[in-house]
Amino acid sequence: MDEQPGKIRCDACPVLCYIREGMLGACDRYANRGGVLTRVDPHVLLDRTVQTGGDVVPFLPTGHDWDGRLVRGPETFVTAIGAGTTYPDYKPAPFIVSSEVDGVDIVTVVTEGIFSYCGLKVKVDTDRHLGPETAPVRIDGEQIGHVTTAEYGSQMLSLGGVRHLTGGSKKEGRVTCEAMLALANCKPVEVTVDGGVRLVIEAGKAPVINGVAEQRMRVGCGSATIGMFAKQWMGLVDEVVVVDDHITGVLSEHQAGKFLGGPDTGIKMKGHRSTPGRYFKVAQPGTGWGGTDLTDPLSILKPFDPKEAWAGLRLLMVSTTGEHAAYFELDEALRPVEKELPPALKLSVERIQENCEPAQSSVIFMAGAGGSLRAGVTENPVRLTQSVKQAVTRVTAGGAPCYVWPGGGITYMVDVTALPENAFGSVPTPALVAPIEFTMRQDDYATLGGHMDQVRPLTEVKREGAKKRVTF
């Protein structure tokens, strides 16, 4: 590293900070301690917890107790958290560690990658309308992402990415990076959606929408709810409408109602009829009944057909989470009159609620491990990519399993809640710093053209200072 009077130059990333004695670099992860470039955070090692007790599993050799694991792995795993980086990797990765599992020599190559090409995929369990698809998601007026497709019982957001990190203004990049770092480290972040809601996201916690914490995700669409609970409603009510922004279900017309012998009720619905008992677009998306803008469920009903309806007809209207429910009986003019919800129907609404899973926000980190990062693993980087696709090399992030996308490159995703705390960092590029590990057999590593002269035994790494041990 280059030196200036009273400063040392950090080469851990392309920013190349000059750091005074006792000060930190721009990433807050490297410091000048007595003229020595020092990593502030400890290097994390994962120690596998061993379960004791239990019966001997018959298919194991006599005398061997099973600890519940399906696949054996090293008892201590060297993660990339706190390992540092050699980016851009014109030199080998910081740690290339050998260990033995069941007599097989394996190598784990660890580095903290610096990712400008990275983003977060956020799944928000809610029926409520967060905003139009493609609507900008903002913090402090800066766009950090957008609303993407709605999935079953959840709304999806795509946050970050290179265009927000480095393709816009300096403020946009800074705000995006700060938000991504907080979310990746399981901290709460508040965003607003153009034409939509104010939303607080925290990985593994319930989303807070317009100041109200979401309780549950829907049990299914309106049609699915009819199918699940039709039998329980028979004899208690004549008609059920399950209000849903996607597919609103009507019991008497639905195949489930027909199969169980339910009578025709003469009900007439607004919206687009799809198949019997299933209606699209009964209302606009919103934060009311079933993810619609409804506050009065009767507004989606047309007058009942007098040829089939009758005075006293019992009608239950309920949302897909059971959060909203109302009971009506038709008067002599065949108009619905709201009544107190009978105890038996109250139990069925509670059953819907019981079958709804707790709502939470899920945050998935997604990045492309390309470029020179692979050169820190092998002298021929394309061989690493090929070995990952052939399942010769396993990719993890902070010890957590990753999903690697098919196609070119090493584009991977990982659930941020599966990593040890504060596993992610940032640099002023702006970009996120994320741990990544590549594990393979030692002979396969040699075949890849790996940096064999840099391989160190696990016992040596464990003896070094500035280590933090975490159980897994």
Phi, psi and omega in degrees: 000147178284155180232149170231159182306121178078002183227157168235155182257128179271130179248025181287341176207172185292351179294326176055057181296143165265122189242127176285161177305129177080001182254165177258155171285177184298335182276352183064019182242345178234143184223163173263106179245100180063034179082008180244130176292119188233133175285126185284314182281143178288155176281131187266128171246136178264124175257124181289131176281132182260122178279136180251162179081185179095167182275158175287133179278125188305325186278001174268157177303151182304135177090358180262125176270142179268128181265009176098354182278139176276328181229131178282149176211179180295144180292330174238127182243127180275112178273173176269356182292118181083003183284337186090183184219157172244021184292139349290136198282070172278357176227164184299158179303156185302320181228124172236105196243134177256146175208175183234133176231116180051042176081001180256128178280124178236159179233136174240123179256122185236142176201153172266108182282147175256114190244108166278326178272080178207160180201179177236134171256120187246125178254120182248112181285103179192150170272344186290146181282116180278330181162166180298150176300136184077002179297138179297142172254129189231154166227129179052036178082350182266134178283127179245358181171201182205163173283135177241205189298147172275135178248182190295103179080009183217154172251142186246142175236146172244117186240150176081215184095159189296328184290328176277326182288315186232354185264356180245210179286166177299321180294318179301314179298317181294314181296318179299313182297317180297318180293315180298318180298315180298314181295319180295330178265020173063037175256154180284144178223134178258131179231164171238151180245126179302127181071015184220229194250171166261130192225133173252124182247134172211123185303129178083000180242162180293137175292148177247116187247117183052041175086359182243126179288129178290141183262316187210154172266159187294152179289333181171182174289176182300321179293316179298322179296320175302313181298324183287324191241004183305314183299325181287339181272342184299130181088343181262334186206153182269330182216143176226133172241120177259109187280130183209139179296333181270287180233111175276132183257144178234118189302310188295331181269338186291151180301326179297316179295320179296316182298324182272002176081025178293146182282158169290140185245351182078014180291143178233128186250147166278165181104182181262119179285127178267275172242170185308126178081011183226125185231136173261155169052050175286340179201179178275154175300149180185200182247018180262219184305123173056030181079015175257181176268013184285134166248337176241106184295336181294344183291347179264003179259138168270171177301142179292148178286116183294345179286339184238329182282165180212154176297136182092358178303132185263126186233126173251129172243130187214153177267170185288349175252354185076004180293324178246135177203144178209147182241136183227155169230141181283136177274190183296335178269009180063034175257136180292130177241123184291138178231169176293139182294119180299148182306319182296321178286329176299321178296323180291325176294319177295329177293322175300313180299319181298327182273001175270128179285153178301137179285140173210168174258130177248132182240120180247122176277134182227131184208162176253115181269077183240211175053218186281349179306321182291335179291338174288347180261317186213154179286345179237085192305327183296333180293328176295314178303314181296321182290329176293315181294331180272005181062023173281325180246133179261134179256129174228164177229108184062028182087350182275143180294146181242152168259125179257126181291146172291172182092190185289155176074181177246083178261117189233160177228147178211141176286119186295336180286349180274351181266156171301160185296148178053043181282341185254149174226190179211162173229161187287009183313311005271148179201159175269150174251121185229143179285145174212136180232142176240122183239136182201171173294148184296322179291329175292324178297320178296320179297327179292348188084032182292166182279075187296331180287352180257002181288130180238144179290149180302323181300324179292316180296320182295334182281340184290157180280184178056044178245144176238128183256131180234134179278150177213000000 
